[in-house]
């Protein structure tokens, strides 16, 4: 039965109550217990829900306690209609973080558990991972140049790890990076529950009493203020432990591409042209496409703003890419010649030099000194080239002189 409305509205601060229906969200309340093994009594289950961390169109994410280990974990519970994509994400996360003799610190979100639960709205996938703070919540503009360089290096290390394990990401941008919270290991559950922001609940009360069924939770919960809590417990001088998140677009290296849904910042030139000019929904891409996205993300970490701020997936994006590189690729030329938006662009080495001088001025505030800014611009110009075959590998990026003094 369709829900026609509710008495109380959470005003966009929580997931939509209407999505608690067949195929939608799984109803969860604070204190609920989840477990991979079906049929257990609640007291015997493994993961206890303590607070909400976030939500999206296809999942809710919760702070939970692993009763067996005593550690805090993040529990992502998907909608029942998103099963295939979430199963793929779990598979790619597991492959990207497989040990395979790699003893270096892992800069990819670690998957601890993956299972399915059946509820009144269908079958839902559950992904249990480390608790991380989205890097966008850190306030990069308040961090030091050393912190930013360490964050950039963590990104490169993470991409190098996944590429070594045969995984390409497909959507690398600042919104898909997080900072680990190792300080949580030393926190008592009572302290965590008390120190997180108080629960802000909206009672789920449908106007039609006939739809007050098990499909609905008793209330929806506004996500806690995790960034404020982390600011209180973290060591102020500790470098960031960056983790790469969201493997929904990820594929094995030689796997055919599916429909690509990546942010503009993550869209390499070969993908941007295929989508804008050729209207391809599933353009082919490889590890070099990730390398381009690493370059744009490093720029955003250091500058505090996007390389393509205010630009959508259209001719303006192609225009900016050419301004950064100084040449129109031969494969683009016929399209370029008939597009009024592009014909007026000055394409020359001088124009590109001037463009990078402007970009350098933006980057300078996030760099240690003038020499550091010069090295960063040299790195970005190596990485942000239109021809994917001429980009460095991610291991070559890691060896760049700009990273040599990263902490």
C-alpha positions as CSV (number, residue, x, y, z in Angstrom):
1,X,0.0,0.0,0.0
2,X,1.4,3.4,-1.0
3,X,2.2,5.9,1.8
4,X,0.4,9.2,1.1
5,X,2.1,11.2,3.7
6,X,3.4,11.5,7.3
7,X,2.5,13.8,10.1
8,X,6.2,14.8,10.7
9,X,8.8,15.8,8.2
10,X,12.5,15.7,8.8
11,X,13.1,18.5,6.3
12,X,15.8,16.7,4.3
13,X,18.0,15.9,7.3
14,X,17.3,12.2,7.0
15,X,16.5,9.7,4.3
16,X,12.9,9.9,2.9
17,X,10.4,8.2,5.0
18,X,8.5,7.2,1.8
19,X,11.4,4.9,0.9
20,X,10.6,2.6,3.7
21,X,8.6,0.3,1.5
22,X,9.0,-2.9,-0.6
23,X,12.4,-2.6,-2.3
24,X,13.5,0.3,-0.2
25,X,15.3,0.9,3.1
26,X,15.5,-1.6,5.9
27,X,13.9,-0.3,9.1
28,X,16.5,0.2,11.8
29,X,16.2,1.6,15.4
30,X,19.0,2.5,17.8
31,X,20.0,-0.6,19.8
32,X,19.1,-3.1,17.0
33,X,21.4,-6.0,16.6
34,X,22.5,-7.4,13.1
35,X,24.3,-10.6,12.3
36,X,25.3,-12.6,9.3
37,X,23.7,-15.7,10.7
38,X,19.9,-15.8,10.3
39,X,17.7,-17.0,13.1
40,X,19.8,-15.9,16.1
41,X,18.1,-14.3,19.1
42,X,18.8,-10.5,19.2
43,X,21.0,-10.9,22.2
44,X,23.3,-13.3,20.3
45,X,23.8,-11.1,17.3
46,X,27.1,-9.4,16.5
47,X,26.6,-5.8,15.5
48,X,24.8,-3.3,17.8
49,X,23.6,-0.1,16.2
50,X,24.6,3.0,18.3
51,X,24.0,6.0,16.0
52,X,23.6,7.0,12.4
53,X,26.6,8.1,10.4
54,X,24.9,9.0,7.1
55,X,22.4,8.1,4.4
56,X,22.1,8.2,0.6
57,X,19.6,7.3,-2.1
58,X,20.4,3.6,-1.8
59,X,21.7,3.0,1.8
60,X,21.8,4.1,5.4
61,X,25.1,4.0,7.3
62,X,25.3,3.4,11.0
63,X,27.9,3.5,13.8
64,X,27.9,0.1,15.5
65,X,29.8,-1.9,18.0
66,X,31.2,-5.3,17.1
67,X,30.2,-7.3,20.2
68,X,32.8,-10.0,19.5
69,X,35.9,-7.8,19.1
70,X,34.7,-4.7,21.0
71,X,35.6,-2.4,18.1
72,X,33.5,0.3,16.5
73,X,32.5,-0.3,12.9
74,X,30.5,1.4,10.2
75,X,27.5,-0.7,9.0
76,X,26.1,0.2,5.6
77,X,22.6,-1.3,4.9
78,X,21.5,-1.0,1.3
79,X,18.0,-0.7,-0.1
80,X,16.5,-4.0,-1.3
81,X,16.5,-2.8,-4.9
82,X,20.3,-2.1,-5.1
83,X,21.5,-5.6,-4.5
84,X,23.7,-6.2,-7.6
85,X,25.6,-3.0,-7.3
86,X,26.3,-3.4,-3.6
87,X,27.4,-7.0,-4.2
88,X,29.9,-5.7,-6.8
89,X,31.2,-3.0,-4.4
90,X,31.8,-5.6,-1.7
91,X,33.7,-7.8,-4.2
92,X,35.9,-5.0,-5.5
93,X,36.6,-3.8,-1.9
94,X,37.7,-7.3,-0.9
95,X,39.9,-7.7,-4.0
96,X,41.5,-4.2,-3.6
97,X,42.4,-4.9,0.0
98,X,43.5,-8.5,-0.4
99,X,46.8,-8.9,1.5
100,X,48.9,-10.7,-1.2
101,X,52.1,-10.0,0.7
102,X,51.5,-6.2,0.9
103,X,52.6,-5.2,4.4
104,X,52.3,-1.4,3.8
105,X,49.5,0.5,5.6
106,X,46.3,0.1,3.7
107,X,44.8,3.3,2.3
108,X,41.6,1.7,1.1
109,X,38.5,1.3,3.2
110,X,38.7,-2.1,4.8
111,X,35.8,-4.5,4.4
112,X,35.4,-6.5,7.6
113,X,32.1,-8.3,6.8
114,X,29.5,-8.6,4.1
115,X,26.2,-10.4,4.4
116,X,22.5,-10.1,3.6
117,X,19.5,-9.7,5.8
118,X,15.9,-10.2,5.0
119,X,13.3,-7.8,6.3
120,X,9.8,-6.6,5.6
121,X,11.0,-4.6,2.6
122,X,13.1,-7.3,1.0
123,X,16.7,-8.6,1.0
124,X,19.4,-6.0,1.9
125,X,23.2,-6.2,1.6
126,X,25.2,-5.2,4.7
127,X,28.8,-4.0,4.4
128,X,30.8,-3.7,7.6
129,X,33.9,-1.5,7.4
130,X,36.1,0.8,9.4
131,X,34.7,4.0,10.7
132,X,36.0,6.9,8.6
133,X,35.3,10.6,8.5
134,X,34.6,12.0,5.1
135,X,37.6,14.2,4.2
136,X,35.2,17.0,3.2
137,X,34.1,17.2,6.8
138,X,37.6,17.8,8.0
139,X,37.8,21.4,6.9
140,X,40.8,21.2,4.5
141,X,41.1,25.0,4.5
142,X,42.1,24.9,8.1
143,X,44.9,22.2,7.6
144,X,48.6,22.8,7.2
145,X,50.5,22.3,3.9
146,X,52.2,19.3,5.5
147,X,48.8,17.8,6.3
148,X,47.6,18.3,2.7
149,X,50.7,16.7,1.2
150,X,50.3,13.7,3.5
151,X,46.7,13.4,2.5
152,X,47.6,13.6,-1.2
153,X,50.3,10.9,-0.7
154,X,47.8,8.7,1.1
155,X,45.5,9.0,-2.0
156,X,48.3,8.0,-4.3
157,X,49.3,5.0,-2.0
158,X,45.7,3.8,-2.0
159,X,45.4,3.9,-5.8
160,X,48.8,2.2,-6.1
161,X,47.6,-0.6,-3.8
162,X,44.3,-1.2,-5.7
163,X,46.1,-1.1,-9.1
164,X,48.6,-3.7,-7.8
165,X,45.6,-5.8,-6.9
166,X,44.0,-5.5,-10.3
167,X,41.3,-3.0,-9.5
168,X,40.5,0.3,-11.1
169,X,38.2,2.8,-9.2
170,X,36.5,4.9,-11.8
171,X,35.3,7.7,-9.5
172,X,38.2,9.2,-7.6
173,X,37.4,12.6,-6.1
174,X,37.4,14.4,-2.8
175,X,34.0,13.2,-1.9
176,X,35.2,9.6,-2.0
177,X,38.1,10.0,0.4
178,X,37.9,9.6,4.2
179,X,40.2,9.9,7.2
180,X,40.6,6.9,9.5
181,X,39.8,7.4,13.2
182,X,42.3,5.2,15.1
183,X,41.5,7.1,18.3
184,X,38.2,5.3,18.4
185,X,40.1,2.1,19.4
186,X,40.8,3.6,22.8
187,X,37.3,5.0,23.5
188,X,34.8,3.5,25.8
189,X,31.3,2.9,24.5
190,X,29.7,5.0,27.2
191,X,32.0,7.9,26.4
192,X,31.3,7.6,22.6
193,X,27.5,7.5,23.0
194,X,27.6,10.4,25.5
195,X,30.1,12.5,23.4
196,X,28.5,12.2,20.0
197,X,25.7,14.7,19.2
198,X,22.4,14.0,21.0
199,X,19.9,11.9,19.0
200,X,17.6,14.0,16.8
201,X,14.7,11.8,15.9
202,X,11.6,12.3,13.7
203,X,8.7,10.0,14.6
204,X,7.5,8.1,11.6
205,X,3.7,8.4,11.9
206,X,1.8,8.0,8.6
207,X,-1.5,9.9,8.3
208,X,-3.1,6.6,7.2
209,X,-3.0,4.2,10.1
210,X,-3.4,1.3,7.8
211,X,0.2,1.7,6.6
212,X,1.8,1.7,10.1
213,X,3.4,-1.6,9.3
214,X,6.7,-3.4,10.0
215,X,8.0,-1.8,6.8
216,X,8.4,1.5,8.7
217,X,10.9,2.2,11.5
218,X,9.5,3.9,14.7
219,X,11.6,7.0,13.8
220,X,14.3,8.3,11.5
221,X,17.6,9.5,12.9
222,X,19.6,12.6,11.9
223,X,23.3,11.7,11.3
224,X,25.6,12.4,14.2
225,X,28.2,15.2,14.1
226,X,31.1,12.9,13.6
227,X,33.5,15.6,12.6
228,X,33.0,17.6,15.8
229,X,33.6,14.4,17.9
230,X,36.7,13.6,16.0
231,X,38.1,17.1,16.5
232,X,37.8,16.5,20.3
233,X,39.5,13.1,20.4
234,X,42.2,13.3,17.7
235,X,45.8,14.3,18.1
236,X,46.1,17.7,16.5
237,X,49.6,17.1,15.0
238,X,48.8,13.6,13.6
239,X,49.0,13.2,9.8
240,X,45.9,12.0,8.1
241,X,45.4,8.3,7.4
242,X,43.5,8.6,4.2
243,X,41.2,5.9,2.9
244,X,39.6,5.6,-0.5
245,X,35.9,4.9,-0.4
246,X,32.9,4.0,-2.6
247,X,33.8,1.2,-5.0
248,X,30.5,1.3,-6.8
249,X,32.1,2.1,-10.1
250,X,35.2,-0.1,-9.6
251,X,36.0,-2.9,-12.0
252,X,38.8,-5.4,-12.5
253,X,41.4,-4.1,-14.8
254,X,40.4,-6.0,-17.9
255,X,36.7,-6.1,-17.2
256,X,34.4,-4.4,-19.7
257,X,33.1,-1.1,-18.5
258,X,29.6,-0.7,-17.2
259,X,27.6,2.5,-17.3
260,X,29.9,5.1,-15.8
261,X,28.4,7.5,-13.2
262,X,31.4,9.6,-12.1
263,X,31.8,13.1,-10.8
264,X,33.1,15.8,-13.2
265,X,36.3,16.0,-11.2
266,X,36.9,12.2,-11.8
267,X,36.1,12.2,-15.5
268,X,39.3,11.8,-17.5
269,X,39.5,13.5,-20.9
270,X,38.9,10.3,-22.9
271,X,35.8,9.7,-20.8
272,X,34.6,13.3,-21.0
273,X,34.9,13.4,-24.8
274,X,33.1,10.0,-25.2
275,X,30.3,11.2,-23.0
276,X,29.9,14.8,-24.3
277,X,30.7,14.4,-28.0
278,X,29.8,10.8,-28.7
279,X,27.0,10.4,-26.0
280,X,28.5,7.1,-24.9
281,X,27.0,5.8,-21.6
282,X,29.7,3.1,-21.2
283,X,33.0,4.4,-22.5
284,X,36.1,2.2,-22.0
285,X,38.5,3.3,-19.3
286,X,41.6,1.9,-17.6
287,X,44.1,2.6,-14.9
288,X,45.4,5.8,-16.6
289,X,41.9,7.3,-16.2
290,X,42.3,6.9,-12.4
291,X,45.7,8.7,-12.7
292,X,44.0,11.7,-14.2
293,X,41.5,11.7,-11.4
294,X,44.4,11.5,-8.9
295,X,45.8,14.7,-10.4
296,X,42.5,16.6,-10.1
297,X,42.0,15.4,-6.5
298,X,45.5,16.4,-5.5
299,X,44.8,19.8,-6.9
300,X,41.6,20.1,-4.8
301,X,43.3,18.8,-1.6
302,X,46.0,21.5,-1.9
303,X,44.0,24.4,-3.4
304,X,40.8,23.8,-1.4
305,X,38.7,24.1,-4.5
306,X,37.9,22.0,-7.6
307,X,40.0,22.3,-10.7
308,X,36.7,22.4,-12.6
309,X,34.6,24.5,-10.2
310,X,31.2,25.4,-11.7
311,X,31.8,23.3,-14.8
312,X,29.4,20.5,-15.8
313,X,29.8,17.6,-18.2
314,X,29.6,19.7,-21.3
315,X,31.8,21.6,-23.8
316,X,33.1,23.8,-21.1
317,X,34.8,20.8,-19.5
318,X,36.6,20.0,-22.7
319,X,37.6,23.6,-23.1
320,X,39.2,23.7,-19.7
321,X,41.0,20.5,-20.3
322,X,42.6,21.9,-23.5
323,X,43.5,25.1,-21.7
324,X,45.5,23.1,-19.2
325,X,47.3,21.1,-21.8
326,X,47.7,23.4,-24.8
327,X,46.6,21.2,-27.7
328,X,43.4,19.8,-29.2
329,X,43.8,16.0,-29.6
330,X,43.4,14.9,-33.3
331,X,40.4,12.7,-32.3
332,X,38.6,15.8,-31.0
333,X,39.3,18.2,-33.9
334,X,36.3,17.6,-36.0
335,X,34.0,18.0,-33.1
336,X,35.9,21.0,-31.9
337,X,35.6,22.8,-35.3
338,X,31.8,22.8,-35.2
339,X,31.2,23.8,-31.6
340,X,30.8,27.6,-31.1
341,X,31.7,27.3,-27.4
342,X,35.1,25.8,-28.3
343,X,36.1,27.7,-31.5
344,X,37.0,30.8,-29.6
345,X,39.4,29.1,-27.2
346,X,43.0,30.2,-27.6
347,X,45.1,27.0,-27.9
348,X,48.8,27.6,-27.5
349,X,51.7,26.9,-25.2
350,X,51.7,30.5,-24.1
351,X,48.0,30.4,-23.1
352,X,48.6,27.1,-21.2
353,X,51.6,28.7,-19.4
354,X,49.4,31.6,-18.3
355,X,46.6,29.2,-17.2
356,X,49.1,27.3,-15.0
357,X,50.4,30.6,-13.5
358,X,46.9,31.4,-12.4
359,X,46.5,27.9,-11.0
360,X,49.8,28.1,-9.2
361,X,48.7,31.3,-7.4
362,X,45.7,29.3,-6.1
363,X,47.8,26.4,-5.0
364,X,50.5,28.5,-3.3
365,X,48.5,29.0,-0.1
366,X,48.4,25.2,0.4
367,X,52.1,24.7,-0.2
368,X,55.1,25.0,2.2
369,X,57.0,27.6,0.1
370,X,57.6,28.8,-3.5
371,X,59.8,25.8,-4.4
372,X,57.1,23.4,-3.1
373,X,54.5,25.1,-5.3
374,X,56.7,24.9,-8.3
375,X,57.3,21.1,-7.7
376,X,53.5,20.6,-7.4
377,X,52.7,22.3,-10.6
378,X,55.4,20.2,-12.4
379,X,53.8,17.1,-11.0
380,X,50.3,18.1,-12.0
381,X,51.4,19.0,-15.5
382,X,52.9,15.5,-15.8
383,X,49.7,13.9,-14.7
384,X,47.1,16.0,-16.4
385,X,47.8,15.2,-20.0
386,X,45.0,14.5,-22.5
387,X,46.6,11.4,-24.1
388,X,46.2,8.5,-21.5
389,X,49.2,6.7,-22.9
390,X,51.4,9.6,-22.0
391,X,50.4,9.8,-18.3
392,X,52.7,8.3,-15.7
393,X,51.7,5.2,-13.9
394,X,50.5,5.6,-10.3
395,X,53.8,4.2,-9.1
396,X,55.7,6.8,-11.1
397,X,53.5,9.5,-9.5
398,X,54.4,8.2,-6.1
399,X,58.1,8.6,-6.9
400,X,57.7,12.3,-7.9
401,X,60.0,14.7,-6.0
402,X,57.0,16.6,-4.6
403,X,56.2,13.6,-2.3
404,X,59.7,13.0,-1.0
405,X,59.3,15.1,2.1
406,X,55.7,13.9,2.8
407,X,55.1,12.7,6.4
